[in-house]
Amino acid sequence: MNLKETFFFLSQLSKGFDHIGAVMPTSREAARAMAAEAMRQKKPKQILEVGPGTGPITTELVRHLKADDRLVLCEVDDTFVDYLRQRFETEPELQRVRHQVEIIHNSVTEVGGEHCFDYIISAVPLTRLPADVAENIFESFRRLLKPGGTLTFLEYKFLRNLRKLTKQQETADFVKVDQMMKEFINRYQFRSDSVMFNVPPANIRSLRFSEPTVDAASDVQPRSNYKRIGPSWSNLGVSSEALDLVAGLGAVSFLLARKGSRWWPVPALLGAAAAWFHRDPHREVLSTDKAAYAASDGQVMKVDTVRHPRLGDREWVRVCVFLSPLDVHINRSPVAGKVIDCWDEPGGFLPAYQDASEANASRYVVIEGVNGPVAVAQRAGFLARRIITWPKRGELLAQGERYGLIRFGSRTDVLFPVDKVEILVRAGDKLAAGQTIVARYLG
């Protein structure tokens, strides 16, 4: 965190928390999460940041601005406006893109135009505002966003619930804002990320007021290091889904060692094994709309044809892959597309290498690409009892993007419309997710 920026921000707290809406500048981790959706876009984009304050999110956006991108900063506080202008005049990294950035000293409700921006990023403290002001701001977001555009805003964790407990007489405005935010979140949110390394911890919510087109997925790149710990360029990454297990086993090992038990290495070794199982190596994915990649590492069990009542009255060719506990268990999207369906199917927990494992507990994700739908079934195994899937319906996935995993040993099936593809693998082949082409599209 920039100390100069932090000290300046803290000096403004004399105006009151209700005016500033925060107790500390947005952390680097939260700023990255706020900028993540906008930074995925490959083609030129128009970004509006509302309430930049001292510029922690602005700094993150600037780091990734491409030559044809445009960034508009909308800030109502005159002191913060002067501070931002000074930063763009004196800091080399910000000076570099000054010609691409416009600073507006006004409320977002006064920004003119319709459907001007691909992305709106807001740190405005909506829950601290009068209901009519908050409603006008949300309506301005809706007016300014292009069809299929994304609104990302920051909300402090538990703040609305805490206010319900502590406020008594002055709840009228807050209740209206709370209900409005719930309605917007339930209706339009397609993604929510939790950031604990922020003061206070925050939820980063991403909303769309209209559905993106399927081909929009071809214009986005995978989220950098999403749900992964480790340098983005390194093979030493580990899925963040391992944190609870590794931390728990580490704590048990520490307590046993403190008590002088000779068994302390056992949980320590189990924790190391859990981290290794959740390894997430870096992989470059060469995107193409002419082919589909493997959704998982592992060995092809069989290639067959099936029908499924939820997938319509058509035949599908299915590539079934067994993942042993030694394989990387991160699942990746075979194609670029939009998630159009997702459901769970109950079942057993037979060993995943058996044919009968297709009756195991499963989660299906259907991705609509430019060549039609692709379905991926994550199936539990004898050891695998937890299926993890991150994207929700309506979300865009880049080809080869991480979308989930299964603990511990499992099976992944990929299904294509039988008349759309030529399958390029057969039983016994070893696959690597996002690297091995399993099907080529016809025509």
C-alpha positions as CSV (number, residue, x, y, z in Angstrom):
1,M,0.0,0.0,0.0
2,N,1.3,3.5,-0.9
3,L,2.1,5.2,2.4
4,K,1.8,8.7,0.9
5,E,-1.6,7.9,-0.5
6,T,-2.7,6.3,2.8
7,F,-1.6,9.3,4.9
8,F,-3.4,11.7,2.6
9,F,-6.6,9.5,2.7
10,L,-6.5,9.4,6.5
11,S,-6.1,13.2,6.6
12,Q,-9.5,13.4,4.9
13,L,-11.3,11.4,7.6
14,S,-11.9,14.6,9.4
15,K,-14.8,15.2,6.9
16,G,-16.4,12.2,8.6
17,F,-16.9,8.5,7.6
18,D,-20.3,9.2,6.0
19,H,-18.6,11.6,3.6
20,I,-15.6,9.4,2.7
21,G,-17.4,6.1,3.2
22,A,-14.2,4.2,4.1
23,V,-11.6,4.0,6.9
24,M,-8.7,3.0,4.6
25,P,-7.8,3.2,0.9
26,T,-8.8,0.1,-1.1
27,S,-6.2,-2.6,-0.7
28,R,-4.1,-3.8,-3.6
29,E,-5.9,-7.2,-3.4
30,A,-9.3,-5.6,-3.6
31,A,-8.2,-3.2,-6.4
32,R,-7.1,-6.2,-8.4
33,A,-10.4,-7.9,-7.9
34,M,-12.3,-4.7,-8.9
35,A,-10.3,-4.3,-12.1
36,A,-10.3,-8.0,-13.0
37,E,-13.3,-8.1,-15.2
38,A,-12.3,-5.0,-17.2
39,M,-8.8,-6.3,-17.6
40,R,-10.0,-9.5,-19.3
41,Q,-11.2,-7.6,-22.3
42,K,-9.0,-8.0,-25.3
43,K,-10.5,-5.4,-27.6
44,P,-10.5,-1.6,-27.0
45,K,-12.7,-0.6,-24.0
46,Q,-14.2,2.4,-22.3
47,I,-14.0,2.3,-18.5
48,L,-15.7,4.6,-16.0
49,E,-14.4,4.6,-12.4
50,V,-16.8,6.2,-10.0
51,G,-15.4,7.4,-6.6
52,P,-11.7,6.8,-7.2
53,G,-10.7,8.7,-4.1
54,T,-6.9,8.7,-3.9
55,G,-6.6,6.3,-6.8
56,P,-5.7,2.7,-5.6
57,I,-8.1,1.1,-8.1
58,T,-7.1,3.7,-10.7
59,T,-3.5,2.7,-10.3
60,E,-4.4,-1.0,-10.9
61,L,-6.4,-0.1,-14.0
62,V,-3.6,2.1,-15.4
63,R,-1.1,-0.8,-15.1
64,H,-3.2,-2.7,-17.7
65,L,-4.5,0.0,-20.0
66,K,-3.9,-0.8,-23.6
67,A,-3.1,1.9,-26.2
68,D,-6.7,2.1,-27.5
69,D,-8.4,2.0,-24.1
70,R,-10.0,5.0,-22.4
71,L,-10.5,5.6,-18.7
72,V,-12.9,8.2,-17.2
73,L,-12.6,9.1,-13.5
74,C,-15.7,10.6,-11.9
75,E,-15.1,12.1,-8.4
76,V,-17.3,14.5,-6.4
77,D,-14.8,15.5,-3.7
78,D,-12.7,18.5,-4.8
79,T,-9.8,17.5,-2.6
80,F,-9.6,14.0,-4.2
81,V,-9.9,15.5,-7.7
82,D,-6.9,17.8,-7.1
83,Y,-4.9,14.9,-5.6
84,L,-5.7,12.7,-8.6
85,R,-4.7,15.4,-11.1
86,Q,-1.4,15.9,-9.2
87,R,-0.7,12.2,-9.4
88,F,-1.2,12.1,-13.2
89,E,1.1,15.1,-13.5
90,T,3.9,13.8,-11.3
91,E,3.9,10.0,-11.3
92,P,5.6,8.4,-14.3
93,E,3.3,5.4,-14.5
94,L,0.2,7.7,-14.6
95,Q,1.8,10.3,-16.8
96,R,2.3,7.6,-19.5
97,V,-1.5,7.2,-20.0
98,R,-2.6,10.8,-19.2
99,H,-3.8,11.3,-22.7
100,Q,-6.2,8.3,-22.3
101,V,-7.6,9.5,-19.0
102,E,-10.3,12.1,-18.3
103,I,-11.1,13.3,-14.8
104,I,-14.6,14.6,-14.2
105,H,-15.3,16.6,-11.1
106,N,-19.0,15.8,-10.7
107,S,-21.5,13.1,-9.6
108,V,-22.0,10.2,-11.9
109,T,-25.6,11.2,-12.2
110,E,-24.4,14.2,-14.1
111,V,-22.4,12.3,-16.6
112,G,-24.1,12.6,-20.0
113,G,-24.8,10.0,-22.6
114,E,-26.2,6.5,-22.9
115,H,-24.5,3.2,-23.3
116,C,-21.1,4.8,-23.3
117,F,-19.0,2.4,-21.2
118,D,-18.1,-1.3,-21.4
119,Y,-17.2,-1.4,-17.7
120,I,-18.2,0.7,-14.7
121,I,-16.1,0.3,-11.5
122,S,-17.5,1.9,-8.3
123,A,-16.2,2.3,-4.8
124,V,-19.1,4.7,-3.9
125,P,-20.4,3.9,-0.3
126,L,-23.9,3.2,-1.5
127,T,-25.2,2.0,1.9
128,R,-24.3,5.4,3.5
129,L,-26.3,7.4,1.0
130,P,-29.9,8.6,1.0
131,A,-32.2,6.2,-0.8
132,D,-33.1,8.6,-3.6
133,V,-29.4,9.4,-4.2
134,A,-28.4,5.7,-4.3
135,E,-31.3,4.9,-6.6
136,N,-30.3,7.7,-9.0
137,I,-26.7,6.4,-9.0
138,F,-27.8,2.9,-9.9
139,E,-30.0,4.2,-12.7
140,S,-27.1,6.2,-14.0
141,F,-25.0,3.0,-14.0
142,R,-27.7,1.3,-16.0
143,R,-28.0,4.2,-18.4
144,L,-24.2,4.5,-19.0
145,L,-23.4,0.8,-19.5
146,K,-23.4,-0.7,-22.9
147,P,-25.6,-3.7,-23.5
148,G,-23.7,-6.7,-22.0
149,G,-21.4,-4.3,-20.1
150,T,-20.3,-5.0,-16.5
151,L,-20.8,-3.0,-13.3
152,T,-18.3,-3.9,-10.5
153,F,-18.7,-2.4,-7.1
154,L,-17.2,-2.8,-3.6
155,E,-19.3,-3.5,-0.6
156,Y,-17.9,-3.9,2.9
157,K,-18.6,-7.4,4.4
158,F,-21.3,-7.5,7.0
159,L,-21.9,-3.7,6.9
160,R,-25.5,-3.9,6.0
161,N,-26.2,-6.6,8.6
162,L,-24.3,-4.6,11.3
163,R,-26.3,-1.5,10.5
164,K,-29.5,-3.4,10.9
165,L,-28.4,-4.3,14.4
166,T,-27.1,-0.9,15.5
167,K,-29.6,1.6,13.8
168,Q,-33.0,2.1,15.3
169,Q,-34.6,5.4,14.5
170,E,-32.8,6.4,11.3
171,T,-33.5,3.2,9.4
172,A,-35.9,4.4,6.7
173,D,-33.3,5.4,4.1
174,F,-31.1,2.5,4.9
175,V,-33.9,-0.1,4.6
176,K,-34.8,1.3,1.2
177,V,-31.1,1.1,0.0
178,D,-30.7,-2.4,1.5
179,Q,-33.8,-3.7,-0.3
180,M,-32.7,-2.0,-3.6
181,M,-29.2,-3.6,-3.4
182,K,-30.7,-7.0,-2.6
183,E,-32.9,-6.7,-5.7
184,F,-30.1,-5.6,-7.9
185,I,-27.8,-8.4,-6.6
186,N,-30.4,-11.1,-6.9
187,R,-31.4,-10.1,-10.3
188,Y,-28.2,-9.0,-12.0
189,Q,-25.2,-10.3,-10.1
190,F,-23.1,-13.0,-12.0
191,R,-20.1,-13.0,-9.8
192,S,-19.0,-12.2,-6.3
193,D,-15.5,-12.3,-4.9
194,S,-14.5,-12.1,-1.2
195,V,-11.4,-10.1,-0.3
196,M,-10.3,-10.5,3.3
197,F,-7.1,-8.5,2.8
198,N,-8.9,-5.2,2.9
199,V,-9.8,-2.9,5.8
200,P,-12.5,-3.8,6.4
201,P,-12.9,-7.1,4.4
202,A,-15.0,-6.6,1.2
203,N,-17.3,-8.3,-1.3
204,I,-16.5,-7.4,-4.9
205,R,-19.8,-7.7,-6.8
206,S,-20.1,-7.9,-10.6
207,L,-23.4,-7.3,-12.3
208,R,-24.8,-7.2,-15.8
209,F,-28.1,-5.5,-16.7
210,S,-28.4,-7.4,-20.0
211,E,-27.0,-10.7,-21.2
212,P,-23.7,-10.6,-23.2
213,T,-23.7,-12.4,-26.5
214,V,-22.0,-15.8,-26.9
215,D,-19.3,-14.5,-29.2
216,A,-18.3,-11.9,-26.5
217,A,-16.4,-14.8,-24.8
218,S,-13.9,-14.7,-27.7
219,D,-13.0,-11.2,-26.7
220,V,-12.0,-12.0,-23.1
221,Q,-8.9,-13.7,-21.7
222,P,-8.8,-16.0,-18.7
223,R,-8.7,-14.3,-15.3
224,S,-5.1,-14.0,-14.2
225,N,-4.3,-16.3,-11.3
226,Y,-8.0,-16.7,-10.4
227,K,-8.4,-18.8,-7.2
228,R,-4.7,-19.5,-7.4
229,I,-1.8,-18.7,-5.1
230,G,1.6,-18.2,-6.7
231,P,3.3,-16.2,-9.5
232,S,1.1,-16.2,-12.6
233,W,4.1,-17.3,-14.7
234,S,5.2,-20.1,-12.4
235,N,4.3,-23.8,-12.3
236,L,4.5,-23.6,-8.5
237,G,0.9,-22.3,-8.1
238,V,-1.6,-23.9,-5.7
239,S,-5.4,-23.5,-5.8
240,S,-6.7,-21.3,-3.0
241,E,-9.3,-24.1,-2.3
242,A,-6.4,-25.9,-0.5
243,L,-6.1,-23.2,2.2
244,D,-8.7,-24.6,4.6
245,L,-7.3,-28.1,4.5
246,V,-3.6,-27.1,4.6
247,A,-4.2,-24.6,7.4
248,G,-6.1,-27.0,9.5
249,L,-3.5,-29.8,9.1
250,G,-0.8,-27.3,9.8
251,A,-2.5,-26.1,13.0
252,V,-2.9,-29.8,14.2
253,S,0.8,-30.4,13.5
254,F,1.8,-27.3,15.3
255,L,-0.3,-28.2,18.4
256,L,1.1,-31.7,18.5
257,A,4.7,-30.4,18.2
258,R,4.0,-27.9,21.1
259,K,2.8,-30.8,23.2
260,G,5.9,-32.8,22.4
261,S,4.0,-35.5,20.5
262,R,6.1,-37.6,18.1
263,W,3.1,-37.8,15.7
264,W,3.4,-34.1,14.6
265,P,5.0,-35.0,11.2
266,V,1.9,-36.9,10.2
267,P,-0.5,-34.0,9.8
268,A,2.4,-31.9,8.4
269,L,3.0,-34.5,5.7
270,L,-0.8,-34.7,5.0
271,G,-0.9,-31.0,4.6
272,A,2.0,-31.0,2.2
273,A,0.3,-33.8,0.2
274,A,-3.0,-31.7,0.2
275,A,-1.1,-28.7,-1.2
276,W,0.5,-30.9,-3.9
277,F,-2.8,-32.4,-4.9
278,H,-4.2,-28.8,-5.3
279,R,-1.3,-27.7,-7.5
280,D,-2.2,-25.4,-10.3
281,P,0.6,-25.1,-12.9
282,H,0.8,-22.2,-15.2
283,R,-0.4,-23.0,-18.7
284,E,-0.5,-20.9,-21.9
285,V,-3.7,-21.6,-23.8
286,L,-3.7,-20.9,-27.6
287,S,-7.3,-20.0,-28.2
288,T,-9.1,-21.2,-31.3
289,D,-12.8,-21.5,-32.3
290,K,-12.0,-24.4,-34.6
291,A,-11.3,-26.9,-31.8
292,A,-12.0,-27.8,-28.2
293,Y,-9.4,-28.6,-25.5
294,A,-9.5,-31.2,-22.7
295,A,-11.4,-30.0,-19.6
296,S,-9.1,-31.9,-17.3
297,D,-5.8,-33.8,-17.0
298,G,-6.1,-37.6,-16.9
299,Q,-6.5,-40.7,-19.0
300,V,-9.3,-41.2,-21.5
301,M,-11.5,-44.1,-20.3
302,K,-13.8,-44.3,-23.3
303,V,-15.4,-42.3,-26.1
304,D,-19.1,-43.1,-26.6
305,T,-22.4,-41.6,-27.6
306,V,-25.2,-40.8,-25.1
307,R,-28.5,-38.9,-24.7
308,H,-29.4,-36.7,-21.7
309,P,-33.0,-35.4,-21.1
310,R,-31.7,-32.0,-19.9
311,L,-29.6,-31.6,-23.0
312,G,-32.4,-31.9,-25.5
313,D,-33.5,-34.6,-28.0
314,R,-30.2,-35.1,-29.7
315,E,-27.2,-37.4,-29.5
316,W,-23.9,-36.4,-27.9
317,V,-20.5,-37.8,-28.3
318,R,-18.8,-38.1,-24.9
319,V,-15.1,-38.2,-23.9
320,C,-14.8,-39.7,-20.4
321,V,-11.5,-39.0,-18.5
322,F,-10.3,-40.5,-15.3
323,L,-8.2,-38.4,-13.0
324,S,-6.1,-40.3,-10.5
325,P,-4.9,-38.6,-7.3
326,L,-1.6,-38.0,-9.0
327,D,-3.2,-35.8,-11.8
328,V,-3.6,-32.1,-11.7
329,H,-7.3,-31.6,-10.7
330,I,-8.0,-28.1,-12.0
331,N,-10.8,-28.1,-14.6
332,R,-10.6,-25.8,-17.6
333,S,-13.2,-24.7,-20.1
334,P,-12.9,-26.6,-23.4
335,V,-14.2,-23.6,-25.4
336,A,-14.8,-19.9,-25.1
337,G,-18.4,-19.3,-24.4
338,K,-21.2,-18.4,-22.0
339,V,-22.4,-20.6,-19.2
340,I,-26.1,-21.3,-20.1
341,D,-26.9,-24.0,-17.6
342,C,-25.6,-25.7,-14.5
343,W,-27.1,-28.4,-12.3
344,D,-26.2,-31.1,-9.8
345,E,-27.2,-34.8,-10.1
346,P,-27.3,-37.0,-7.0
347,G,-25.5,-40.3,-7.1
348,G,-23.0,-42.7,-5.5
349,F,-19.3,-42.6,-4.9
350,L,-17.9,-45.6,-6.9
351,P,-14.3,-45.6,-8.0
352,A,-14.1,-43.1,-10.8
353,Y,-12.2,-45.5,-13.1
354,Q,-15.2,-47.9,-13.3
355,D,-17.8,-47.5,-16.1
356,A,-20.5,-47.5,-13.4
357,S,-19.1,-44.2,-12.0
358,E,-21.3,-42.4,-14.5
359,A,-24.0,-42.8,-11.9
360,N,-21.9,-41.0,-9.3
361,A,-22.8,-37.6,-7.9
362,S,-22.1,-35.1,-10.7
363,R,-22.3,-31.4,-11.6
364,Y,-23.0,-30.4,-15.2
365,V,-22.0,-27.1,-16.7
366,V,-23.2,-26.3,-20.2
367,I,-21.1,-23.7,-22.2
368,E,-22.6,-22.1,-25.3
369,G,-19.8,-21.4,-27.8
370,V,-19.8,-19.9,-31.3
371,N,-20.0,-23.5,-32.6
372,G,-22.8,-24.6,-30.3
373,P,-23.1,-26.0,-26.8
374,V,-20.5,-28.1,-24.9
375,A,-21.4,-29.9,-21.7
376,V,-18.9,-30.8,-19.0
377,A,-19.8,-33.2,-16.2
378,Q,-17.6,-33.2,-13.0
379,R,-18.1,-36.6,-11.4
380,A,-17.2,-37.5,-7.8
381,G,-15.2,-40.7,-7.2
382,F,-14.5,-43.0,-4.3
383,L,-12.2,-40.5,-2.6
384,A,-13.6,-37.3,-4.3
385,R,-16.6,-36.1,-2.2
386,R,-16.4,-32.3,-3.0
387,I,-17.1,-30.9,-6.4
388,I,-16.1,-27.2,-6.8
389,T,-17.4,-25.1,-9.6
390,W,-16.9,-21.3,-9.6
391,P,-18.8,-19.8,-12.6
392,K,-22.6,-19.1,-12.5
393,R,-25.1,-19.1,-15.2
394,G,-24.6,-16.1,-17.6
395,E,-20.9,-15.9,-17.0
396,L,-18.3,-15.7,-19.8
397,L,-15.5,-18.2,-19.9
398,A,-12.4,-17.8,-22.0
399,Q,-11.1,-21.0,-23.6
400,G,-8.8,-22.9,-21.2
401,E,-10.0,-20.8,-18.2
402,R,-10.0,-22.4,-14.8
403,Y,-13.6,-23.1,-13.7
404,G,-13.4,-25.6,-10.8
405,L,-11.9,-28.8,-9.4
406,I,-12.8,-32.1,-7.6
407,R,-11.3,-33.5,-4.5
408,F,-9.6,-36.3,-4.5
409,G,-9.5,-38.5,-7.6
410,S,-12.4,-38.1,-10.0
411,R,-13.8,-38.3,-13.5
412,T,-14.6,-35.5,-16.0
413,D,-16.8,-36.1,-19.1
414,V,-17.0,-33.6,-22.0
415,L,-20.0,-33.9,-24.3
416,F,-20.3,-32.5,-27.8
417,P,-23.3,-32.6,-30.3
418,V,-22.4,-35.7,-32.4
419,D,-22.8,-34.0,-35.7
420,K,-20.6,-31.0,-34.9
421,V,-17.2,-32.5,-34.1
422,E,-14.5,-35.0,-35.0
423,I,-13.1,-36.6,-31.9
424,L,-9.3,-36.7,-32.0
425,V,-8.6,-38.9,-28.9
426,R,-9.3,-42.5,-27.9
427,A,-9.2,-44.7,-24.9
428,G,-5.9,-44.8,-23.2
429,D,-4.7,-41.3,-24.3
430,K,-3.2,-39.0,-21.7
431,L,-4.7,-35.5,-21.7
432,A,-3.7,-32.1,-20.2
433,A,-6.4,-29.5,-19.6
434,G,-6.2,-26.5,-21.9
435,Q,-3.4,-28.1,-23.8
436,T,-4.6,-31.3,-25.5
437,I,-7.1,-30.8,-28.4
438,V,-9.8,-33.4,-28.0
439,A,-12.2,-32.4,-30.8
440,R,-12.1,-30.5,-34.1
441,Y,-15.2,-28.7,-35.3
442,L,-16.6,-29.7,-38.7
443,G,-17.3,-27.2,-41.4
